[in-house]
Structure formats: structure tokens, C-alpha cells
């Protein structure tokens, strides 16, 4: 029996947190066909981002791998089918059937139905609401022993606001960024910048367009300073430290929404 594809926690407050790339599981028929080793998949997924969603009033954690269906891409490109779709990786032992792709798209459609229900409820219960779309990204792509990627081009926290109406939501964006930036972290402070590496994917665009003026989605990319991206080892103190910073930043956003 296939396990549920995601876990939902409901709540009436204005903050929804999501971890849509945290999952690693695959439907059996997908697992049988994948050419990727577990560690190859894990390197491009967002491990441990599910640890942070509890800072929200409501949350969604996706347990399925993005290599089954990528919920942060438009529907017609959400199932990776060739290397160019996914970092040049050799994805399949043989091409996925139309039936397999259709079943993955059913998962995609169900997710967006559930997300709409959650956002509709947030819009009904609050004057404004914010979705924090939590992700992570690699910064040692040249190899486990190679130098890290240039820190100037790779902030520790990238706030993606490419589809955000800053005239309406700028104070919310700033409250979040300042809250993250001002909270002590690992003997210093987090490097938090906007739209340096990523501007946000499909899900944040979908929310910002569908709920324009009522809801805002920010795509938050954590550089994988909190884990070894080659072995998958978590650095527990850093995971906790980022969680503490998010708690403070989400509080700052709640205060801004109350004004």
C-alpha cells in the first residue's frame, strides 16, 4: 500500500509553512524504474526542511520525492523525463510510460486541490495570510572536497520574491528578512538576501496570482550549511538554529500582519 503523499496540519492563524521538496519516497512503480541511487536523489531534494514547518500556524510536508513529481514546477513539466529536466542526471532505466506520468500528474492535481483548500481557509480566517515555501540548495556542487561556491553569490538564506507585489507586501518581506538577519546564529548572524540565487518557483507564483491582495507566498531557500550535502549528515545545532531564527522571523511577520 502506498503511503500518503503529504501531511497536513491545519490552523487558523495567518502563517502557512510548506516543505514540498522534503520527501524522499517514491511510488513502487516509479522506484522500480528510476536509474538514480538514493544518494543522488537526496542531494537534489531538500532534507530536513520539514523540521521547520512547525513554526507556522498550518503546514504541509510532502513525503514524495520531487523525482516522482515536482510540485514546484508547472504541471506540464512537473515529471522529469530527460536529463535536461534535472541537473543532467540519468533519470530512468527506460522511458516512463504514459500511464506512470498520468498517475504522477494525478498526485500533482490532488496536491494543488489540497493547497487551495488550505489557502482558502486562511483567507477566510484572516485579513491577510503568508505562505513560507521552505527549500534548500547546494553550494558544493564541484565535489565533497572542493571549495564551497562563492559566498557572495550564495547567501545563507535566499528570499525569493519574484512574483510578490512589493507595493502590497514589502513590509512583510522586510519584517521576515530582518527577523532572520537579526537573530544570532552560530556565533554570528545569517546572511539573508533577496533574489540572489532564486526568485521562487511555480507554487509561489500560483499562490501570489490566485490570492492577489489577500495572500503572499515567499520562497525561502536555505543554503545547505545545516548538513553535509554529499553524505546527507545533518548538523543538528544548525538545524535548530535556523528553526529558532524562523520562529523569530515568523513572529515579526505576524506582528506586521496585525498592523
C-alpha positions as CSV (number, residue, x, y, z in Angstrom):
1,X,0.0,0.0,0.0
2,X,1.4,3.4,-1.0
3,X,1.8,5.8,1.9
4,X,0.0,9.3,1.8
5,X,1.9,11.7,-0.4
6,X,1.9,14.6,2.2
7,X,0.9,15.5,5.7
8,X,-1.3,18.5,6.5
9,X,-1.6,20.3,9.8
10,X,-4.4,22.8,9.9
11,X,-4.7,26.0,11.9
12,X,-6.5,29.3,11.9
13,X,-3.5,31.7,12.0
14,X,-2.1,33.7,9.1
15,X,1.2,31.7,8.6
16,X,1.4,28.6,6.5
17,X,4.7,26.8,6.2
18,X,5.4,24.2,3.5
19,X,8.2,21.7,2.8
20,X,7.3,20.4,-0.6
21,X,10.7,19.0,-1.6
22,X,11.5,17.4,1.8
23,X,10.3,13.9,0.7
24,X,12.4,11.0,-0.5
25,X,9.8,8.2,-1.1
26,X,8.6,7.0,-4.5
27,X,5.6,5.0,-5.6
28,X,6.7,1.4,-6.2
29,X,6.3,1.6,-9.9
30,X,8.4,4.8,-10.0
31,X,11.1,3.3,-7.7
32,X,11.3,0.2,-10.0
33,X,12.1,2.5,-13.0
34,X,14.4,5.1,-11.5
35,X,18.1,5.0,-12.5
36,X,19.2,7.2,-9.6
37,X,20.8,5.9,-6.5
38,X,19.3,7.1,-3.2
39,X,22.2,9.5,-2.5
40,X,21.9,11.1,-5.9
41,X,18.2,11.8,-5.3
42,X,18.8,13.0,-1.8
43,X,21.4,15.5,-3.0
44,X,18.8,17.3,-5.1
45,X,16.0,17.1,-2.5
46,X,15.6,19.3,0.5
47,X,16.3,17.1,3.5
48,X,15.3,18.3,7.0
49,X,13.2,21.3,5.7
50,X,10.3,19.5,7.3
51,X,11.8,20.2,10.7
52,X,11.0,23.9,10.4
53,X,7.3,23.9,9.3
54,X,6.1,23.7,12.9
55,X,6.8,27.4,13.3
56,X,3.8,28.1,11.1
57,X,0.1,28.1,12.2
58,X,-0.6,25.5,9.5
59,X,1.7,23.3,7.4
60,X,2.2,20.9,4.5
61,X,5.1,18.4,4.4
62,X,5.4,16.4,1.2
63,X,6.8,12.9,1.7
64,X,7.2,12.0,-2.0
65,X,10.4,12.8,-3.8
66,X,10.5,15.6,-6.4
67,X,11.8,12.8,-8.7
68,X,8.2,11.4,-8.7
69,X,6.6,14.7,-9.4
70,X,7.9,18.2,-8.8
71,X,5.2,20.3,-7.2
72,X,7.2,23.5,-7.7
73,X,7.1,23.3,-11.4
74,X,4.2,24.0,-13.9
75,X,2.1,20.9,-14.4
76,X,3.3,20.1,-18.0
77,X,7.0,20.0,-16.8
78,X,6.4,18.6,-13.3
79,X,7.5,15.0,-14.2
80,X,11.2,14.9,-15.0
81,X,11.7,12.8,-18.2
82,X,15.1,13.7,-19.6
83,X,18.5,14.7,-18.1
84,X,18.0,18.4,-19.1
85,X,14.9,18.4,-16.8
86,X,17.0,17.6,-13.7
87,X,20.6,18.8,-13.5
88,X,21.8,16.5,-16.3
89,X,21.0,13.3,-14.3
90,X,20.4,10.0,-15.9
91,X,16.8,9.6,-14.6
92,X,15.2,6.4,-15.9
93,X,16.3,2.8,-16.8
94,X,13.7,3.1,-19.6
95,X,11.3,5.9,-20.5
96,X,8.4,6.3,-18.1
97,X,5.1,5.1,-19.6
98,X,2.2,7.5,-20.3
99,X,0.3,5.7,-17.5
100,X,3.1,6.3,-15.0
101,X,3.3,10.0,-15.9
102,X,-0.5,10.3,-15.7
103,X,-0.5,8.8,-12.2
104,X,2.1,11.3,-11.1
105,X,0.1,14.1,-12.5
106,X,-2.9,12.9,-10.5
107,X,-0.7,13.4,-7.4
108,X,0.2,16.9,-8.6
109,X,-3.5,17.8,-9.1
110,X,-4.5,16.4,-5.7
111,X,-1.8,18.5,-4.1
112,X,-3.0,21.7,-5.6
113,X,-6.6,20.9,-4.6
114,X,-5.5,20.4,-1.0
115,X,-3.3,23.5,-1.1
116,X,-6.3,25.6,-2.4
117,X,-8.4,24.3,0.5
118,X,-5.8,25.3,3.0
119,X,-5.2,28.8,1.5
120,X,-9.0,29.4,1.1
121,X,-9.4,28.6,4.8
122,X,-6.5,31.0,5.7
123,X,-8.1,33.7,3.5
124,X,-11.4,33.2,5.2
125,X,-10.0,33.4,8.7
126,X,-7.5,36.3,8.3
127,X,-7.4,39.6,6.5
128,X,-4.1,38.6,5.0
129,X,-2.0,35.4,5.2
130,X,1.5,34.4,4.2
131,X,2.9,31.1,2.9
132,X,6.5,30.3,3.5
133,X,7.7,27.9,0.9
134,X,10.8,26.3,2.5
135,X,13.6,24.9,0.4
136,X,17.3,24.3,0.4
137,X,20.1,24.5,-2.1
138,X,23.5,23.0,-2.7
139,X,26.7,25.0,-2.5
140,X,29.4,22.3,-3.0
141,X,28.4,21.1,-6.5
142,X,32.1,20.7,-7.6
143,X,32.6,17.9,-5.1
144,X,32.7,16.9,-1.5
145,X,36.3,18.1,-1.0
146,X,36.1,21.1,-3.4
147,X,35.9,24.7,-2.1
148,X,32.4,26.0,-1.4
149,X,30.7,28.1,-4.0
150,X,31.3,31.8,-3.9
151,X,29.5,33.1,-0.7
152,X,28.9,36.5,-2.4
153,X,26.6,34.7,-4.9
154,X,25.2,32.2,-2.5
155,X,23.5,33.8,0.6
156,X,22.8,31.5,3.6
157,X,19.1,32.5,3.2
158,X,17.8,33.5,-0.2
159,X,14.3,35.1,0.0
160,X,12.6,34.6,-3.4
161,X,10.1,37.4,-4.2
162,X,10.0,37.3,-7.9
163,X,6.2,37.1,-8.1
164,X,5.5,39.2,-5.0
165,X,3.7,42.5,-5.3
166,X,6.2,44.5,-3.2
167,X,3.9,47.6,-3.1
168,X,1.4,45.5,-1.1
169,X,3.8,43.1,0.7
170,X,7.1,44.9,1.0
171,X,6.8,45.5,4.8
172,X,6.0,41.8,5.3
173,X,9.1,40.7,3.2
174,X,11.3,43.2,5.2
175,X,9.9,42.0,8.5
176,X,10.8,38.4,7.7
177,X,14.2,39.2,6.3
178,X,15.1,41.5,9.2
179,X,13.9,38.9,11.8
180,X,16.1,36.2,10.2
181,X,19.1,38.6,9.8
182,X,19.0,40.0,13.4
183,X,18.7,36.6,15.2
184,X,22.1,35.3,16.5
185,X,23.2,32.2,14.6
186,X,26.3,30.0,15.1
187,X,28.3,32.8,16.7
188,X,27.3,35.4,14.2
189,X,24.3,36.3,12.1
190,X,22.7,34.8,9.0
191,X,23.4,36.3,5.5
192,X,19.9,37.0,4.3
193,X,19.4,38.4,0.8
194,X,16.6,38.7,-1.7
195,X,16.5,37.1,-5.2
196,X,20.2,36.4,-5.4
197,X,20.1,32.7,-6.4
198,X,16.3,32.1,-6.7
199,X,13.2,34.2,-7.3
200,X,10.7,31.5,-6.4
201,X,9.1,28.6,-8.3
202,X,5.7,27.7,-9.6
203,X,3.9,27.2,-6.3
204,X,4.7,30.7,-5.0
205,X,3.6,32.2,-8.4
206,X,0.3,30.2,-8.2
207,X,-0.4,31.5,-4.7
208,X,0.6,35.1,-5.4
209,X,-1.6,35.2,-8.5
210,X,-4.6,33.2,-7.1
211,X,-4.7,35.2,-3.8
212,X,-3.5,38.5,-5.0
213,X,-4.0,41.1,-2.3
214,X,-5.1,38.5,0.3
215,X,-2.2,36.0,0.3
216,X,1.5,36.2,-0.3
217,X,4.0,33.4,-0.8
218,X,7.7,33.8,-0.1
219,X,10.1,31.1,-1.4
220,X,12.8,30.7,1.2
221,X,16.0,28.8,0.1
222,X,18.4,27.7,2.9
223,X,21.9,27.1,1.8
224,X,22.9,23.6,2.9
225,X,25.1,24.9,5.7
226,X,23.0,22.8,8.1
227,X,24.0,19.4,6.6
228,X,26.7,17.7,4.5
229,X,25.1,17.8,1.1
230,X,27.3,14.8,-0.1
231,X,26.7,12.4,2.7
232,X,23.3,13.6,4.0
233,X,24.6,14.0,7.5
234,X,22.5,16.6,9.5
235,X,24.2,19.3,11.6
236,X,21.7,19.3,14.4
237,X,22.8,22.5,16.1
238,X,22.4,24.4,12.8
239,X,19.0,22.9,12.0
240,X,17.9,24.1,15.5
241,X,19.5,27.5,15.0
242,X,17.7,28.1,11.7
243,X,14.4,26.9,13.3
244,X,14.9,29.5,16.1
245,X,15.5,32.2,13.6
246,X,12.4,31.2,11.7
247,X,10.4,31.3,14.9
248,X,11.5,34.9,15.5
249,X,11.0,35.9,11.8
250,X,7.5,34.4,11.6
251,X,6.7,36.3,14.8
252,X,7.8,39.5,13.2
253,X,5.6,38.8,10.2
254,X,2.6,38.1,12.4
255,X,3.2,41.5,14.1
256,X,3.3,43.2,10.7
257,X,0.1,41.5,9.6
258,X,-1.7,42.7,12.7
259,X,-1.0,46.3,12.0
